[in-house]
Amino acid sequence: MLRKRATSIGTVGLLATVWLALPVGGQTAAPREDAKAQSKPKIGQRKGESDEKYSKRRELIVRRAKKDDDGLFTAQVQPFIVRTDISPEFTADTALYMEMLHREFGLAYQKMGLPPGPPKEWIEVIIYADRETYLKTGGGAGSGGYFAQAFPFFQDRPQSWKAQHYRLAMFTDGEKEFARYDKSTLKHEAAHMELQMRLGYLVDCPRWWNEGQAACFEFWDFDKSVDENLKLIPTRGRYAPVVRRLWDTDKFRPFSYVWDIDAASWHADMTSEQGALNYCQAWSLAAFMLNEGRAGRKAFNTIFELSKRVGADRKVSGAGKKTLAWQSKFPKPAQEEMEAQWMEWIRTHLPKDGRNADEREGLINLGYDPDAEGLVRLTKERYAEVKKPKDDSAKVSGKGSERRKKSGKPKSTEPDDGSAGGPQDF
């Protein structure tokens, strides 16, 4: 049985570290499949694997996905233990998808100069059909999913359980067909997982960097190469249109705010609009590093190596002195240079007069009026007027089968009251 799970964001001590996802919605309906689409690889199909071998492998996983004592269908595909309360088929497809994601994301991190994760470390992935069950079994109120580093002494798993350290959990909001399940939150949380496994168990890192890089993976297209996906980062997703309207305004926080924000401040900001804006600015800074080329990737790798060695920068005395390692690697002149490069990247890739294919959809998803000048929060009444996409914004950049259909059931972004719109869960 699942019992109470202790969690903490940014707390030093014997607690788990949890990253809560911004639920991702607003996806377009599943595209109509034609002959060309049908010839594409199936969910998690390996390169060079015949359809016959793939079908047999999937059928075997489906047969082995039996209910456990908690009533969850369980399937193992190294390094994942996948558990769902939906069906053996959904469980098997999730396992195959995670295997593919682990492989493809690994290539992306390798491109950034990061080492592979530990080969024998198992990860538990739990997907529930509804929010209520997710909340009852440890999910945080207001979260769309989480990645946690869990200690064995939580005692919600036996000592023989393989996945003692890492756990992902989320819910499908009622969707029980894997092909139609919106996987953006899954990809976001999996990016936290992949990065953490490379950093090491319980190793801390800058909050903006971790959340920003995970946001870049939300719209990853598995039908495209790593280079193609990195190139497309500023052209798709829900953060780009907000940053386009955000920069050069008084709502745009300076580089020092993003760079220095700690877990407690990040969490406190989540009670206001600033929480969503933090994600947007963190996305843009990480996107600059992932998209820019040699200079950006060098900065990304330096932050990784420094985090792995000394952890995140933090106050180490009552006088507020920072760790010398971070001061040495990123002195004020280096930070100013990075800020200049970051702002130049924003001006170049997110010009004020630009527009992505999913621009309107992204603004609505994060609660902003797509027809207003600047960033104007949606009211409930205004949301009802704009929630139906216009014809010219129905296309989403970076589309493709992604070895599965796009979600046809977007999560609602309708506000609960008459004020701020956008995702109410963070």
Secondary structure, 3 states (H helix, E strand, C coil): CCCCCCEECCCCCCCEEEEECCCCCCCCCCCCCCHHHHCCCCCCCCCCCCHHHHHHHHHHHHHHCEECCCCCEEEEECCEEEEECCCHHHHHHHHHHHHHHHHHHHHHHHHCCCCCCCCCCCEEEEEECCHHHHHHCCCCCCCCEEEEECCHHHCCCCCCCCCCCEEEEEECCCCCCHHHCCCHHHHHHHHHHHHHHHHCCCCCCCHHHHHHHHHHHCCCCCCCCHHHHHHHHHHCCCHHHHHHHHCCCCCCCCHHHHHHCCHHHHHHHCCCHHHHHHHHHHHHHHHHHHHHCHHHHHHHHHHHHHHHHHCCCCECCCCCCECHHHHHHCCHHHHHHHHHHHHHHHHHHCCCCCCCCCHHHHHHHCCECCCCCCCCECCHHHHHHHCCCCHHHCCCCCCCCCCCCCCCCCCCCCCCCCCCCCCCCC
